[in-house]
Amino acid sequence: MTPATLQMTEADLRSLPPVVDVPTAAAVLGIGRTAAYELIRCGNWPTPCCGSASLSGFPPRHCSTW
């Protein structure tokens, strides 16, 4: 199963660490990894981002409210 097809439950979201990587954040948002990196590259990622497009971290609580 790829992150883009991963269905996260409320329990899954609560069990995530404080900061997650791009593929996990993409799964939380229900988008693909490539689309996530493109949003980051263009400056259109909808949540706070720690790092750069190649090495990024995201607080999942922000992703789940987007």
MIRO-467574 format. One record per residue: residue number from 1; x, y, z of N, C-alpha, C, O in turn. Coordinates in Angstrom, 2 decimals, decimal comma. Atoms other than C-alpha are relative to their C-alpha. Layout:
NODE     n    n.east   n.north      n.up   ca.east   ca.north     ca.up    c.east   c.north      c.up    o.east   o.north      o.up
NODE   NUM         X         Y         Z         X          Y         Z         X         Y         Z         X         Y         Z
...
END
This chain:
NODE     n    n.east   n.north      n.up   ca.east   ca.north     ca.up    c.east   c.north      c.up    o.east   o.north      o.up
NODE     1      0,85     -1,18      0,00      0,00       0,00      0,00      0,89      1,24      0,00      1,81      1,34      0,81
NODE     2     -0,79     -1,23      0,07      1,42       3,39     -0,96     -0,63      1,05      0,91     -1,82      0,97      1,21
NODE     3      0,55     -1,04     -0,86      1,02       6,46      1,25     -1,21      0,71     -0,60     -2,10      1,12      0,14
NODE     4      1,11     -0,71      0,63     -1,35       8,03     -1,31     -1,32     -0,77      0,18     -2,39     -0,16      0,19
NODE     5      1,23      0,77     -0,15     -3,82       5,17     -0,84     -0,26     -0,37      1,45     -1,26     -1,02      1,76
NODE     6      0,14      0,31     -1,41     -3,35       4,91      2,89     -1,19      0,75      0,59     -1,27      1,98      0,47
NODE     7      1,15     -0,61     -0,66     -6,58       5,56      4,78      0,32      0,10      1,48      0,50     -0,93      2,14
NODE     8     -0,34     -0,19     -1,40     -5,84       7,05      8,19     -1,26      0,19      0,83     -2,14      0,98      0,49
NODE     9      1,11     -0,16     -0,93     -8,26       6,66     11,04      0,38      1,07      1,02      1,52      1,53      1,08
NODE    10     -0,26     -0,96     -1,08     -8,59       9,08     13,94      1,06     -0,53      0,95      1,91      0,22      1,42
NODE    11     -1,00      0,63     -0,88     -6,58       6,62     16,05      1,39      0,05     -0,63      2,38      0,28      0,06
NODE    12     -1,28     -0,09      0,70     -3,84       6,54     13,39      0,59      1,40      0,12      1,78      1,56      0,39
NODE    13     -0,47     -1,39     -0,10     -3,63      10,34     13,42      0,51      0,32      1,40      1,54      0,99      1,55
NODE    14     -0,43     -0,27     -1,39     -3,39      10,45     17,23      1,31     -0,70      0,32      2,05     -0,25      1,20
NODE    15     -1,22      0,75     -0,31     -0,56       7,90     17,17      1,24      0,52     -0,73      2,34      0,03     -0,49
NODE    16     -1,14     -0,55      0,73      1,65       9,94     14,82      0,90      0,81      0,93      0,43      1,39      1,91
NODE    17     -0,92     -0,83     -0,80      4,77      11,62     16,24     -0,29      1,48     -0,23     -1,07      1,83     -1,12
NODE    18      0,26     -1,45      0,13      4,85      15,43     16,66      0,32      0,56     -1,38     -0,32      1,52     -1,81
NODE    19     -0,38     -0,46      1,34      6,53      15,87     13,25      0,12     -1,23     -0,90      0,73     -2,22     -0,51
NODE    20     -0,04      1,14      0,93      6,11      13,57     10,22      0,69      0,42     -1,30      0,85      1,61     -1,57
NODE    21     -0,66     -0,26      1,28      7,85      13,25      6,85     -1,03      0,30     -1,09     -2,24      0,22     -0,86
NODE    22      0,88     -0,39      1,10      6,44      14,29      3,48     -0,97     -1,11     -0,41     -2,16     -0,83     -0,53
NODE    23      0,96      1,03      0,39      4,96      10,90      2,47     -1,12     -0,22      1,03     -2,26     -0,47      0,66
NODE    24      1,02      0,17     -1,03      3,16      10,61      5,81     -0,96      1,17      0,02     -2,18      0,98      0,13
NODE    25      0,87     -1,17      0,06      1,86      14,17      5,65     -0,91     -0,06     -1,22     -2,09      0,30     -1,14
NODE    26      0,82      0,16      1,21      0,66      13,48      2,10     -1,13     -1,00      0,25     -2,27     -0,78     -0,18
NODE    27      1,02      1,00     -0,30     -1,18      10,39      3,34     -1,09      0,59      0,90     -2,27      0,30      0,72
NODE    28      0,98     -0,65     -0,88     -2,84      12,44      6,08     -0,94      0,88     -0,83     -2,15      0,91     -0,59
NODE    29      0,79     -0,89      0,85     -4,01      14,91      3,42     -0,75     -0,75     -1,10     -1,66     -0,20     -1,72
NODE    30      0,65      0,77      1,05     -5,03      12,12      1,03      0,48      0,33     -1,39     -0,26      0,17     -2,37
NODE    31     -0,59     -0,31      1,31     -2,70      13,22     -1,77      1,24     -0,86     -0,19      1,72     -1,47      0,77
NODE    32     -1,20      0,77      0,30      0,25      11,54     -3,46      1,27      0,71      0,42      1,28      1,93      0,64
NODE    33     -1,29     -0,53     -0,41      3,88      12,02     -2,52      0,52      1,03     -1,01      1,05      2,07     -0,62
NODE    34     -0,48     -0,92      1,03      4,73      13,67     -5,85     -0,75      1,32      0,06     -0,14      2,39     -0,04
NODE    35      0,80     -1,23     -0,12      1,88      16,16     -5,49      0,43      0,79      1,23      0,49      2,02      1,19
NODE    36     -0,43     -0,68     -1,22      3,03      16,93     -1,95      1,31      0,75     -0,23      1,44      1,91      0,15
NODE    37     -1,28     -0,67      0,26      6,60      17,67     -3,07     -0,18      1,18     -0,95      0,51      2,19     -0,80
NODE    38      0,25     -1,11      0,92      5,26      19,86     -5,90     -0,61      1,19      0,75     -0,23      2,33      0,51
NODE    39      0,59     -1,08     -0,80      3,12      21,87     -3,44      1,07      0,69      0,85      1,07      1,92      0,98
NODE    40     -1,08     -0,57     -0,81      6,18      22,35     -1,21      0,92      0,85     -0,88      1,27      1,98     -0,52
NODE    41     -0,91     -0,70      0,90      8,39      23,36     -4,14     -0,59      1,34     -0,45      0,13      2,33     -0,56
NODE    42      0,67     -1,23      0,47      5,84      25,95     -5,32     -0,37      0,95      1,13     -0,84      2,06      0,88
NODE    43      0,35     -0,84     -1,13      5,32      27,31     -1,81     -1,48     -0,03      0,34     -1,98      0,87      1,01
NODE    44      1,44      0,09     -0,22      1,68      26,17     -1,71     -0,40     -1,07      1,01     -1,59     -1,39      1,13
NODE    45      0,33      1,00     -1,01      1,90      23,55      1,05     -0,86      0,66      1,07     -0,52      1,75      1,54
NODE    46      0,99     -0,67     -0,85     -1,07      24,26      3,38      0,29      0,04      1,50     -0,50      0,60      2,26
NODE    47     -0,28      0,04     -1,43      0,60      23,68      6,74      1,41      0,50      0,28      2,21      0,64     -0,64
NODE    48     -1,39     -0,36     -0,33      3,71      24,81      8,63      0,96     -1,11     -0,40      0,64     -2,30     -0,29
NODE    49     -1,00      0,96      0,48      6,84      23,13      7,27      1,33      0,28      0,70      1,75      1,44      0,82
NODE    50     -1,31     -0,11     -0,62     10,13      22,46      9,05      1,02     -0,58     -0,97      1,00     -1,78     -1,21
NODE    51     -1,03      0,52      0,89     13,05      22,17      6,65     -0,19      0,46     -1,42     -0,80      1,51     -1,67
NODE    52      0,06     -0,32      1,43     13,32      22,17      2,86     -0,85     -1,05     -0,71     -1,32     -2,00     -0,08
NODE    53      0,81      0,96      0,76     11,47      20,33      0,09      0,61     -1,39      0,01     -0,12     -2,38     -0,06
NODE    54     -0,63      1,32      0,02     14,03      17,54      0,15      0,03     -0,67      1,37      0,12     -1,89      1,46
NODE    55      0,00      0,55     -1,36     14,00      17,10      3,94     -0,93      0,86      0,83     -0,53      1,87      1,40
NODE    56      1,02     -0,81     -0,65     10,79      18,36      5,48     -0,69     -0,78      1,11     -0,71     -2,01      1,11
NODE    57      0,79      0,60     -1,06      8,76      17,72      8,58     -1,24      0,84      0,23     -1,21      2,06      0,07
NODE    58      1,28     -0,68     -0,15      5,16      18,59      9,33     -0,69     -0,45      1,27     -0,71     -1,64      1,57
NODE    59      0,83      0,39     -1,13      3,08      18,67     12,49     -1,32     -0,57     -0,53     -2,09      0,17     -1,15
NODE    60      1,19      0,61      0,59      0,27      16,20     11,59     -1,30      0,63      0,47     -2,31      0,55     -0,24
NODE    61      1,25     -0,61     -0,47     -2,29      18,07     13,69     -0,44      1,10     -0,96     -1,64      1,34     -1,11
NODE    62      0,34     -1,02      1,00     -2,12      20,86     11,07     -0,51     -0,63     -1,28     -1,42     -0,09     -1,92
NODE    63      0,42      0,68      1,23     -2,49      18,42      8,18     -1,43     -0,49      0,11     -2,18     -0,40     -0,86
NODE    64      1,33      0,57     -0,14     -5,63      16,85      9,58     -1,10      1,05      0,01     -2,27      0,72     -0,19
NODE    65      1,01     -1,05      0,00     -7,38      20,23      9,83     -0,07      0,74     -1,33     -0,91      1,63     -1,50
NODE    66     -0,01     -0,67      1,28     -6,57      21,30      6,28     -1,09     -0,49     -0,89     -1,22     -0,02     -2,02
END
